[in-house]
Amino acid sequence: MSVLSDVLAAARGEGRAALIGYLPAGYPSVAGAADALCAMVAAGVDVVEIGLPYSDPLMDGPTIQRAVEAALESGTTTDDVLATVRSVAATGAPTLVMSYWNPIQRYGVDRFAAGLADAGGAGAITPDLTPDEASRADTDWLAATDAASLDRVFLVAPSSTEQRLRYTTEHCRGFVYAASTMGVTGTRASVSGGAKELVERVRRVSDIPVCVGLGVSSAAQAAEVASFADGVIVGSAFVRRVLDAPDAQAGEKAVADLAAELADGVRQATPR
Amino acid sequence: MNPDAAGHFGPYGGRFVPEALMAALDELAAAFDKARNDETFQAELGALLSSYAGRPSPLTEARRFSEHAGNARVLLKREDLNHTGSHKINNVLGQVLLTREMGKTRVIAETGAGQHGVATATACALFGFECVVYMGEEDTRRQALNVARMRLLGAEVVPVTSGSRTLKDAMNEAMRDWVTNVDTTHYCIGSVAGPHPFPLMVREFQRIIGDEARAQVLDLVGRLPDAVVACVGGGSNALGIFTAFLGDPDVRLYGFEAGGDGVETGRHAATITGGSPGVLHGSRSYVLQDDMGQTIASHSISAGLDYPGVGPEHAWLADSGRASYHPVTDAEAMDAFALLCKTEGIIPAIESAHALAGAITVGRELGPESVVLVNLSGRGDKDVDTAATWFGVVSAEEIAEAAKAGVEEPAQDASGEGW
């Protein structure tokens, strides 16, 4: 059992879903992002996702794009991301990196996996890498994550066929990321009805924990998703708080406040 | 050469996309497979290509231009004469027919120079489909005429303001639209790039260029050409003309990339010459990227070549040595642009002018008995403003003067050392 699996199981033991919070590394600064992430953990986030800034984030909506562009403009590097992982993992919260594939490939697949493990990272989420490519010799993410004992999280979507749900969950370790809706990251007024159906479809083919992301921003939405999923993933809503804050300190407080609200939310869910 | 079942050309190609798109890509691959072997589909596409797009496009021998290309026989495959003004219509008609077969009614596209956007808007008007074209804000300025054309044809043109505001960012935005609306929407990618099956499918819809040209050259010259020359941005016109010759080992294949201010300056779009293997927009190929794997903004005077990626089959052809790729600078391309205007009465697209500049070098190397086939992939009407600015003139008379100056002083033979 990995540290991530332990935390998800512990949340389940308390009859609630885990809260997973995302911010990209390097925004508003490398240190500022690390502080904000640690503040999120202190306020009740169970699992942390650290975004690796990338120039062409085709799964991300305008909120995350804006933060990531700023992080890149200020020169954030992959080593900065790993340093951020080290700071956040020191809190004891399982810490994942969310990265598009090219920066990992460029850093060196084995080198990245080893570096992430060394920094205390629990694993990685790869939004544009499916197990199909991850298993090929010229990518070999499966072997690299095995060698470094990292969890690897792939995505499933409402459009995934049963065959693909089976195939994808077989290759995930830790949890599977269920995209609640067809679309990119960003807050939405309501959680898509497709999310619950997708989680049910995954449960019919696999025992792996299912965490739901895309569009969750409020305590009420977190409670709703927590009633059927093992984890609630919140990204853009946190990023929005940092973007809107007048300074880093205010941003840190704003994400902590949101984390506390969402942590209440995942505890108010009707038990499954 | 053909990719494996998952779209890999050697180590290149494949699918690096969000899971949400996998079902749509599988659906598209299946529809394309079916259409390839379906006589009814092929007959309908063939009829559109001839009665609507104007195929076959002619082969023109460029006699006066050849004098500047070592007196090699330079033959121009006239894709500029197609309806909408470039080779892009070949692919779009195929994909719009597939859109109908899949029961979708909305088509989105990215465009750089606007040629693919115009072709897509045109085909959507013909089929009554809703059409949305994503175009970098920077490109909407330098290709304003094509923006107007797309809007006249009923398409919505969305200027993209993220990132470098050019073709790569337009492609990101189109991908985001697609993942959101994939149930009703087909993403009509305009080049041999993107996730499988696009590189294979677009090549197959474009290979008619080379299939026609091969027969036309045999008919005109009685033998195969010594060299086939094309410009390469994403690379669809190049693969369109190369594919028919891949099995002819004596035919040399040359791709000319946009060298911008010169590859050594870093301001260029010569992806194979100056890039390295990486993943961009759904497939592995050569990419202009920094040490961290961040895409580097490309530069070219030609909006259609201003792209930091290239189709995966080109990467494989380059590695295998079957085709070779060389940069042509903005200045070399514009000299060739002016030369073709003045010697042949043909205004080429600036994209195609890169191929013409390459043909001059290849012709000089291969000599007077050689036959050099050039894909004249598009016409230059859209580029008149850019050319007027480049030559420092605003009036038609002044453009003519500048072109004349270029012809009277043909490029020095000594300048043939680099591509």
Boltz contact constraints between the chains, C-beta under 6 A:
constraints:
  - contact:
      token1: [A, 55]
      token2: [B, 294]
      max_distance: 6.0
  - contact:
      token1: [A, 55]
      token2: [B, 295]
      max_distance: 6.0
  - contact:
      token1: [A, 56]
      token2: [B, 172]
      max_distance: 6.0
  - contact:
      token1: [A, 56]
      token2: [B, 295]
      max_distance: 6.0
  - contact:
      token1: [A, 58]
      token2: [B, 172]
      max_distance: 6.0
  - contact:
      token1: [A, 58]
      token2: [B, 175]
      max_distance: 6.0
  - contact:
      token1: [A, 59]
      token2: [B, 18]
      max_distance: 6.0
  - contact:
      token1: [A, 65]
      token2: [B, 162]
      max_distance: 6.0
  - contact:
      token1: [A, 77]
      token2: [B, 292]
      max_distance: 6.0
  - contact:
      token1: [A, 78]
      token2: [B, 292]
      max_distance: 6.0
  - contact:
      token1: [A, 101]
      token2: [B, 16]
      max_distance: 6.0
  - contact:
      token1: [A, 101]
      token2: [B, 279]
      max_distance: 6.0
  - contact:
      token1: [A, 102]
      token2: [B, 278]
      max_distance: 6.0
  - contact:
      token1: [A, 102]
      token2: [B, 279]
      max_distance: 6.0
  - contact:
      token1: [A, 102]
      token2: [B, 293]
      max_distance: 6.0
  - contact:
      token1: [A, 103]
      token2: [B, 292]
      max_distance: 6.0
  - contact:
      token1: [A, 103]
      token2: [B, 293]
      max_distance: 6.0
  - contact:
      token1: [A, 106]
      token2: [B, 293]
      max_distance: 6.0
  - contact:
      token1: [A, 127]
      token2: [B, 18]
      max_distance: 6.0
  - contact:
      token1: [A, 128]
      token2: [B, 16]
      max_distance: 6.0
  - contact:
      token1: [A, 128]
      token2: [B, 17]
      max_distance: 6.0
  - contact:
      token1: [A, 128]
      token2: [B, 18]
      max_distance: 6.0
  - contact:
      token1: [A, 130]
      token2: [B, 19]
      max_distance: 6.0
  - contact:
      token1: [A, 133]
      token2: [B, 14]
      max_distance: 6.0
  - contact:
      token1: [A, 133]
      token2: [B, 16]
      max_distance: 6.0
  - contact:
      token1: [A, 138]
      token2: [B, 11]
      max_distance: 6.0
  - contact:
      token1: [A, 155]
      token2: [B, 19]
      max_distance: 6.0
  - contact:
      token1: [A, 156]
      token2: [B, 19]
      max_distance: 6.0
  - contact:
      token1: [A, 157]
      token2: [B, 19]
      max_distance: 6.0
  - contact:
      token1: [A, 157]
      token2: [B, 20]
      max_distance: 6.0
  - contact:
      token1: [A, 159]
      token2: [B, 20]
      max_distance: 6.0
  - contact:
      token1: [A, 159]
      token2: [B, 23]
      max_distance: 6.0
  - contact:
      token1: [A, 160]
      token2: [B, 19]
      max_distance: 6.0
  - contact:
      token1: [A, 179]
      token2: [B, 20]
      max_distance: 6.0
  - contact:
      token1: [A, 182]
      token2: [B, 20]
      max_distance: 6.0
  - contact:
      token1: [A, 182]
      token2: [B, 180]
      max_distance: 6.0
  - contact:
      token1: [A, 183]
      token2: [B, 180]
      max_distance: 6.0
  - contact:
      token1: [A, 184]
      token2: [B, 176]
      max_distance: 6.0
